[in-house]
């Protein structure tokens, strides 16, 4: 230490300067005390007594006599003098005694679970508050001795460890706490209001003490499993499916809220898994069997959406998809096999498809696998009745594209055609559709019954996009013939031949058709009126002069006429078929004719003549009357011209008979399809065998199924193979009769 100087100010500085110049400076040496300082003998005891008094006051919730700063300094003095270990042990003992006493006070107390839990919560809250205060007093100990010494808990962790030790040793207390919590949980699940804050505090206590998983979560999940297993069975027996699904949804939300309010977040996954398993997963098959079909039939979109969402939670969408397929196949089969519904079949199919599409979008969230299931199921049932659906779809389109569909805009017509095209994609017998569509299109074009040529061409474009140009080549050729015929008729009418040689009082419009494009029509020989015969001859001569080497065949069954007819109340125009025209022209010379006379004079085939006379004498507009009256035409019937016909319209349509398809026409169209299929089968067999040279029967059949685009039975294929063997395209292998060889 430097000696004190009696000098000061500038004079002192000058003196120091003089001394430095007089000689070298003296060295200062610091020497230790001759004896080491000693603590008072009772220092530790007096200091601990002061600290213990403060800790006891904190535990007793009484004011502390000393200031916190004084207590902090006391702890610091003990730690500085290496007495931290002893201080830590003494503090641990005091806290241990206090915690043990508080928890023992709960033994035998409060049978009511809510009161007991409240007492437990009070002890825990006091413990947390007291340990925070004690830690603030012993903070120097916590920040020095505890940190510097391994294996020693912080004061807060020490408090938790002591609390846990005594709570575990008093098994009655921990058991009553868990039982009380489970009791409150069950009451809440049954709809009663409970103290969620109390439950939250005690569950946080278990979490802080690291007792949550072993002491609470395991029994909680076991009780939850039992509760929902019982509830699931009871509700399945007592409620219908929509109510049960709503109940499941509500329970999931409730359990999620419990996790958010007072349960440990780590419990959420296991808890929801238990509820899903017991309420839903165990009952998925029963739910589907009990109510899926009813929900589909009633178009219950919200309930189906809820079912889809819930089944997705438990990974059971595969079962729901299978149920959807079964439902569509069953209801579709009932519809498609009911011949009484044929008249409205396509409309019903469109309605069914629209409903399924709506369900897919609004209830199944456009799930791709469900969309594929709908497609596959629809395709399955629509082909259960071979060929008929294809025919009905063609007829439906025919009805939509004919004139007379009033109240339907072009946009609505386009939408309808697009929807029908979806059904067309599902049918396997597209060749049947093509045959009937072509036949109906021919009638619409030739009889002038098409509602819109634009709509007709639009439909052809759709079919071309769907099936390729080969499918629509002949259909496009039909339109080309119609356009060329219009141009040729214009040329014919302006020619000198037409102006000088055509009979007066008659006007004809002729369509020249390419035979390969149009349906095959059997030639019908009838006795035409002289004027029509003459017109045909003149036209034939003119046409052949322009196109040498061609041959014209007249198709009388497709011709239609407009006749000016004189009735008692004035002149009317009758829109009739050529056959009706031939019959009516006979009444120019006589008002009454017998069936036999008409038959001989017209040369019309017997059955066709009876249909024609029925349309004239028994239809809505009766140009002729029949004696005796009746629906059927007999050989002895006589027909009288109905001169007193009273119709308001000037032009009267009587030729609807031409648009109606006869049983014979239908059978002929179907038969032609079957013949074409035989040719396709033969061509496919030869094509495959020419490539492979030698092939077993099984492999050949398998290859044919891949190549042929229409439904076919193995037995039919076998017949065609036998036919080709007879015609020496193939031969059976001599060593193995189940193997075929190609004959070049």
Buried (B, 14 or more C-beta within 10 A) or exposed (E): EEEEEEEEEEEEEEEEEEEEEEEEEEEEEEEEEEEEEEEEEEBBEEBBEBBBBBBEBBBEEEEBEBEEEEBBBBBBBBBEEEBBEEBBEBBBEBBBEBBBEBBEEBEEEBEEBBEBBBEBBEBBEBBBEBBEBBBBBBBBBBEBBBEEEEEBBBBBEBBBBBBBBBBBEBEEBBEBBBBBBBBBBBBBBEEEEBBBEBBBBBBBBBBBBEBBEEBBBEBBBEBBBEBBBEBBBEBBEEBEBBEBBBBBBEBBEEBBEBBEEBBBEEBBEEBBBBBBBBBBBBBBEBBBEBBBBEBBEEEBBEBBBBBBBBBBBBEBBEBBBEBBBBBBBEBBBEBBEEEEBBEEBBEBBBEBBEBBBEBBEEBBEEBEEBBEBBBEBBBBBBBEBBBBBBBBBBBBBBEBBBEEBEEEEEEEBBEBBEBBBBBBEBBBBBBBBBBBBBBBBBBBBBBEBBBBBEBBEBBBEBBBEEBEEEBBEBBBBBBEBBEBBEEBBEEBEEBEEBEEBBEEEEEBEBBBBEEEBBBEBEEBEBEBBEBBEBBBEBBBEBBEEEEEEEEEEBBBBBBBBEBEBEBEEEEBBBBBBBBBBBBBBBBEEEEEBBBEBBBEBBEBBEEBBBBBBBBBBBEEBBBBBBEEEEEEBEEEBBBBBBBEBEBEEEEBEBBBBBBEBEEEBBEBBBEBBEEBBBEBBBEBBBEBBEEBEEBBBEEBBEBBEEEBEBBBEEEBBEEBBEBBBEEEBBEBEEEEEEBBBBEE
